[in-house]
Amino acid sequence: MRAWHRALLALALVCPLLGPWGARAADPPWPTRPVVLVVSYPPGAITDTVGRRLAERLGAMLGQNVVVENRGGAGGNVAAAHVARQRGDDHVLLFTSYGTLIIAAAAELKLDFHPFRDLEPVAMVGPMSVVLLVRPGLPVQDLRSFLAHARANPGRVNFASVGVGSSYHLLIEQLQAYGGLSFNHVPYRGGAAGMADLLGGRVDATLATVLFARPYLNDGRARGIAIANAERAPAMPELPTVGEEVPGAQLTDGLAVLAPATLPPPVVTRLNAALNAIISEPAMHAWLTHEGVTPRPGPPEALSAEMQAAAVPLQRLLAEAGIKLE
């Protein structure tokens, strides 16, 4: 056999075993050092709780430590901006609630990064179920009667949110725009203060994640009447969605892993497969569901498509409601 024939044959046998960097596809040269998972909220938040559990499992799967670094602030944009600036570093990841990124893109906020251009979607963990809560003393029993009460009392139902421009605030605006309602929006700098005023009877309604709301629902200090997301929550299947009464009104938010836009495609593929495997594990799946996160494994393209599609109606809502976000 001629030498060049032998060389071609050898190459043909070896190529299927090689990854994109000339290493075996099953053993790419990544990670070569600890991976940093930047969490966009402080310790104790559901983003942090889930992020730490994922980091532990991901580290075991990758054979390298995954170190959690909390960078709270600006509704998650501080952490997102930090990760977006780490161009060329393929050992830094972002764990965040992607609703903040959708709103930033829809509002065209003047940030030092663009949520869709400078961050690479890696994997969705799943939507976070958010509950619409009312104070027990409010004369309503369910979502329909709550909307009827608000319609009969325009501007007199105090509805708390976690701040102007938050996903909770924009759901209130959707209810007003699509449902012909008028609430008195009361913005707070976070969920704890709004919940305290709901418990004290100073506001009539608020929104909270299942994890945050559960203790107050269990002891009767608050009443859950609806789920703000597009789909019912597996953790609370008896509650209807807001959209069942007000078509088009829904909150789009969830937990996801993203990375600097320079993350090599083979690393994205490996991370996506690892994270999908982790959230599909029976124990992890059950735990996430109990915490109000609906596990949704899928390709990076699915996360990217959902985020970009959700930004379109929000952009229209902001323009029609005259909401200016800074």
N, C-alpha and C positions, 0 to 999 in steps of 0.2 A: 504494500500500500504506500502511495506517495506520502511524503512528509506532511504536505498541506492538507491531504485527505484525513490523515490521522489527527491533525490539529483541529480541523473542523468537527470531527467526530467527538473529540474530547470536549470541545466547547459546547457542543449540543447536549452532551450528557451532564455537564456541570451547570449550565445556565438555569435550568428549572429549579436548581437548589439555591440559587443566589438571590439575595434581596437587592433593592435598588442601590445599595452602597457597596455591593460586591461581597457582602457577608451572607451567611445562610439566612433565608427568609424567616426561618423559625427562631433565629437568634440574632436580630439586628443590633448594631452597636449603640443601643439606647435603652434605658438611661445609663449614663456612665457616672452619675453622681446623684445625690438626693434631689428629688423633685419638690419644688415649692408650690403648694396649693394656696393661692391667695383668696381668702374668704372675704366677701364684701360687707359683712356685718360683724358686730362685736360678739364675744363669747355669750352663749345663752340663747341667741336667736336661732330659729329653726335652720337657717342657712348654715350656721356654725355647727349645730348639732348633727345635721346630716353630713356636712362636709368632713367633719372629723371621723365619722364612721366610714365614709367612703375612702378617706385617705388611708385609714388603717388597712382596709381590704385591698386597695389598689397597690399599696406598698408591698404587701405580701405577694401579690400577683406579679409585680414587676421585678421583685428581688432587690428593690432599693427603698430606702425610707422616703415617705411622702410627708413633708413637713407643712403643717398648717400655719399660715401667717394671716392674722386678722387685720384688715385695713378698712374700718368702717368710715362712713361719712358720705354726705351728698347723695343719700339714697342708693348707695352702691357704686356711684360713679368714681369715687376716689380709688377704689380697688381696680375698677375697670381701666381707668386712665393709667394706673401704674403698670398693669400687665400689658396694655397696648404699647407702652414705651419700651418694653423688653424685647424689641425686635432683634432677631438673631439668637435669642436665648431659648433653646427648646426644652429647658428644664423648669419653666415657670408656667403655671396654669391659673386660670380664674374660676372660682366657684361662686356663682351669683344667682340672684333671681332675675331672670331675663326680662321681666316686665319693665324694669328700670331702663334697660337698653332700648326697648321698643319705644318707650315714651320719649327718650332722649333723641332718637332718630326722627320720630313723628313731629316733635316740637322744634327740630333743627336747633337744639341747644348749642350754644357757643362753647364747646368743650375743646380740649387740646387733643381729642381723638374722635374718630367717627365710629359708632358702635358696629356698623355693618362692614366698614372698609378696613378697620385696623384690628379687628378681633376675628379669630377663626373659630367657628362653631366646631366643637369636638363631639359632644354627646348631651342629649337631654336626659335628665334623671326622671323628671315628670312634672306635670302641673301641680301647683299647690292649691289645695281647696281652701277657699275663703268663705266664712260664714257671715251672713247678714244677721246681726243681733239686735234685739230691742230690749228695753227695760221692761221688767215684769208688769209694772203699773200702767203701761201703755194699753189702751183699750183695743187691742188687736190680738188675733189668735194665730194668724198665718200670713203668708205673703199677700194674698189677695185683699184681706181686710186691712193690712198695713198700707197698701197702695191706695185703697179707698179712703182710709183715714187721712193720708197725706193730701189726696185730691180735695177732700172736704175742708182741709185746714192749710191752704197755701201759705208757704213761708213760715209756718209755725211749728213744723216738725224739725227739731234740731238733729242734724245728721253729722256725726263726727268722722273725720278722716285723719290719716297720718301725715297730712300736709298738702299744701297746694301743689298740683301737678303730679301727685302720686297716683298709682293705679286705682286706689280707693276713691280718691277725689274724682277721677275720670269716670268711674262707674256711677257715681252720684250724678254727674253731668249727663251721662247716657240715660239714666232714668228720667231726668228732667226733659231731655230732648225728645226721647222716643215715647215716653209715657205721659207727657203733658202734665208733669208734676212740678212743684216748686218747693224745694227744701231750704232750710237755713243751714248752709254748709258751715261747719265749725272745724277748722283745721287745727291740728296739734302737731307737735314735733315728735311724733312717735305714737305707738299704739297704747302704751301704758297709761298715759295721761287721759286719753280719750276713754279708755275702759274704766278708769277710776271715776270719771264724770258720768258714765253710763250707770255704774253701780250706785253712784250717789244721786241719780235721778236728774242730773243737770243737762244731760242730752238724752234724746229718745232712741237713737239708733247709731250703730257703728259697724265696722267690718273687722274681722280678725281671722287669722289662720286657725285651722282646727286645733293645732297644738296649743295655741295661746288661749283659745276660747273654751276648751274642754272643761277646765276646773270650774268656771263660772256657769257653764251649762249643767254640770253635774250637781252643783249645790243650789240651782234654781235662782241664782242672782241675775241671770240673763237668759233670754229665750232665743233660740235659733229658729229663724223662719224661712231661710232660703240659702242656697249656695250661689255665690256670685260668678262662678266659672261657667263655661259652656256646657259642661257635663256634670251630672250628679256625683257627689263624693262617695266612694265606696265606704268610707268611714261613717257616713251619715246618709245612707241611701233613702231614708224617708223624707228628706228635705228636697223640695223642688228647686230648680234653678231659677234665678231671676228672669232669665230669658223665656221661661215658660209662660210668664205673665206679660213681660215687656219684650217682645221679639227684637233681637238685635243688641240688647243690653247684656254685656258679659265682661268679665275681667279676665284678661289673658296674662297669666304669670306662672312661673314655675322655676324649678331649679335646673341648672345646666352647667356644664364645664366648657369653657372657651379658652383660647390661647392667643398669643401674639400671631398676627397674620402671617408671619414667616415660618410658622411651625411646619416642618417637612411633611408632605402627604403620607409617607409611610408611618410616621409617628402618630399622625391623626388617626390613621386606620387602626393601628395597634391599640391606642388609647380607647377608641370607640368600641372596639371588640371587648376590651377588658371591662370597661364600665357597663356595657350592655350585659355582660356575663354576671357582674356583681349585683346589679339591681334585679336580675332575674333569679338569683338564688332564693329559694323558698323563705329562708329566715329574713333576708334583707327585704324581700318583696312584702312580707307580712308586716315587718316593722315600719317600712315607709308608708304603707297603706294606713296603719294605725295612727301615724303621725300626720296624716292628711295629705300625703304626697302620693299621687297615682303613678306608679312606675310605668315608664313608656320608653322601652329600648327602641333604638332605631338608628339610621345612618345620620351623619352630620348634616346632610342635605335636607333632612326632614326638619331639623331644628332651625336651620337657616330659612327655609321656606315659611315656617310658621311665624318666625319673628318678622320677616319682611311683609307677610300678608297682614299681620295684626297691626302694623304701623299705618296702613292705608286708611281704615276707618277712623283711627285716632287722630290722624292729621286733619281729616275732614271735620271731626267733632271739635277740635281745638279752634279751627277757623270759624266754624259756625257759632260756637259759644263765645268767641272773642277772648279766649284764654291765652295769655302771653306768659310763657315760662322763661325764666332766666337761669 
